[in-house]
Amino acid sequence: GFVDVPKWKWTLQREFYKRVHSTTKNFVLPSSPVGFSSWYESNVLVDFICPSEELIGNNWWICNPKHLDLKRGCTVYYSGPPFDSALETSLREALPTCTIHIFDPSLPSTSNITDTKIQYYPWGFAETNGRIVNSKNTTFDVKTMKRTRKELGHRQVDLLLLHCNGCEWNIDYSNINQVVVVMSNLKNMHWFDTMNEKNYVLFHKEQVEFGGRAFYQSLSYMKLRNSFF
C-alpha cells in the first residue's frame, strides 16, 4: 500500500531482500556500550529500498508520505521527546490530512494546541498496563499498544514514531504499517529477527550523533504482505 512499482522492480526488491538475509550475522553482545554502534552497522541491514522516502523532523524517515496522506482515516502515533512546534510543522506539511496522536505521560490530557488533527494522551507505552517509576523517581501511567488501540478504536496504525528509551523492545507491533524507532541501547538483539518474522522490512537506518559520537540508532520499518517473502 505504500509502494507502487512495476512488477520487475518488485522482483528486484525480493532478490535484494534475499541477498541481505543470506548474510551471516553476529549476535554476540558487545562487551560495552561503546561497541553498540559498530554492531548496528554490521548486523542491522537495510533490506528494502523505498523509492520515495522523506525525512520528517530530525530523525524520522518515512516511506511515501504522499501516498500515506491519501488514505482515509490516516492515523499516526507519536511517543518520544516533547512534541515541539518544529516537529508539528514538519508532520503537518508532510501529512496534512492525518490525525496525529501524541502519547506523553508528563503532560495533562489537554493541550493548548487547537488543531483537531492533533490529540494528546497522558500515558506512555509499556509491556503491561499500570504505573511505573522512571529513573528520576517520577511515577506515570503506561498502557500496552493493544490496549491503546482498543480504547481509541484504531484497528490499525499507519505510522508509529517511537523514541521511548527502552519501551520499544516490548511493544506489540501488530497492525502497524510503518514503524520508525530511535534506539539508544541494545537490550534484545533477537528483536530484529522478530521484526523480520512479522513481515517488516528495514528501508532506512542511520546513526544519530550526540555529544560527538553515535548515540542513537534511527531505524525505519515497513510492513509488507506475505506474498513479498
N, C-alpha and C positions, 0 to 999 in steps of 0.2 A: 504493500500500500504506500510505502514511502519512496520506492524506486521504480521508475518506468523506463526500462531499457530494452533494446531489441533482444531477441532470443539468443543470438550469437554472443552478445556481451554477457548475458546471463550464464551461458555455458562457460565463458572465460572466468567469470566470478567463481563458479563452482570449482573449476580447476585450480584457481589461486587458493581458495579455501582449503582444498585437499592437500596442496603442497605445503602450506603453512602448518597444517596439523600432522604432517608426516615427520616434522622436525622433533627430535628428542629434546625434552625439557628437563631442566634440573630443579627438582623440588626439594633441594637441601636448603634449609633455612639459613640465611646469612647469620654469622656469629654476632653481629651488632647492627644497629640501625644504619650505620654508615654504608653497609652493603645492600640496603634495600633498593637504592636507585639502580644499580647495575643489574640486580636480579630482575626488576621490572623490565629493563631494556632487553634482557636476554630471553625471558620466559613469557612475557605477556605481549603477544604479537598481533598486530593488525591483520585480520584475515578476510576483510571485505572492503571494497572501495566504494564509498558513497560518491556519486557523480556531482553532487551539489550540496556539499556541507558548508555550514556557515557558523562563524564564531558569534556567540551571544555573550555580552559582558566580557569578563576577563578570561574565563576558564571553560565556558560551556560550548562545545562544538556539537551542533545538531545536524541531522541529515534532512535535507529537502524541506526547510521550514515553510516554503510557499505551498507545497502540497499539504503539509500538516495543517496549515491555517484554513485550507478549503474544507476540511472535514467538519461536518455539522456536529455541534456539541463538543468541540475540541477541548480537552482537559489537560492542564499542566499542574503538576505538583512540584513545589519547591520547599526544601528544608536545608538550611545552611546558614552562613553568616548573615547578619542583618540585611534585610531586603531594602536596598537604598534606591534613590531616585535614578542613578545611572543604570542599574540593572533593570529597573522598571521600564525606563525609556527604551532600552535595548530590546527587551522582550516585547514591548508593545509595538515597536516598529517591525519586528520580525513576525509576530503572531498577533495581529490586531483583533482577530475575532475569537481567539482562545480565552477561556477563563483560567486565571492563574490562582491556585490555591496554595497559600503560604502557611507552613506549619512552624511555629516558633513558640516554645513554652515560656520564653522570657517576656512575652508580650501579652497584654489583655486580649480578649476575644474581639474587641472593637478597635478600629484604627481611624485616623483622620483622613485616610485615603478614601475619596468619594467614588472612585472608579468602580462600577458594579462588576467589572470583569476581574477584579482582584478581591479575593476573600481571605481573611485571616482566621487561623485556628490556634488556640493556646495549648498545643501539645506537640511533642516530638514523636519520632518513630523508635520502636524497640521490638524485641522478640516476643515480649508479653505485654499485656495491658496492666497499668498501675501507676506507681510513682517511683522515681529513682532519685538518688542523690549524686550529683556530679562532683568533680574534683575540687570545686570551690565550696562544697558543703551546701549547695543550693538544691532544694527539692522541687521537682517539677513533674508534670503529668506526661505519660507516654502511652501510645497505643500502637498496636500492630498495623501493618499496611492493610491486612484483610479487614480488620475492624473499622479502620478509617474509610475504606471504600464502601463498606456496607452502610455506615452511618450517613455518608454523603450521597449514597445512591449512585455510585460510579461502578458500572460493570467492568470498565477498563479505564486505564490512564494512558493518554497518548504520549506524554513526556514527563519523566521524573528527573529533576535536578537535585542532586543529593551531595551534601558535604556535612557530615554529622559526627566526625571524629570517632568512628567505631560502630555505629548502628548499621552501617551498610553491610556488614558481614552476616547479619541475621535477618534481613528483611526478606519477605516473600515477594518475589518479583513477578509472580503470575499475573497475567492480564495487564502488563505494562509494555507498551510498544517500543519506546526508546528510553534508555537509562543513561544519564551522564553522571558519573560518580567521581568525586575527588577524594582520594585516599591519602592518608598521612602515615600509615604504618603497614605492617604485613602480619595480620593476625591468623589468616587461614589461607594457605597457599592453594588449597584444592577448591576454593571458592570459584576460581577461574574456570576450572573444568566443569563445575556445576552450572555455570552460566552457559557453557557450550552445550551441555546436555539439555538445557532448557531452550535451545534454538536461538541463543543470542550470538550475534557476530560483532566483532570489535572493528569499528570503522575509523576510529581516531584515538590516538594516545599522545600525551606529551607530559613532560616534567615541568612543574611549576616551581620556580626558584623562590626561596625565602631565606633572607639572611645570607645571600651569596652562594647558596648551594641548593641542589634539587631536594625539595622538601615534600611537595605534594605530587601525586600522580593523577592526572585527569584522564579518565577513560570513558569513551562514548560507545555504547552498545545499542544495537537494534535487533528486534526480534523478527525472525523470518519464519515462513511456513515450512512444514515438514518436507514439502516437495523440493526444497532447495538442497537438502542434505542427502 
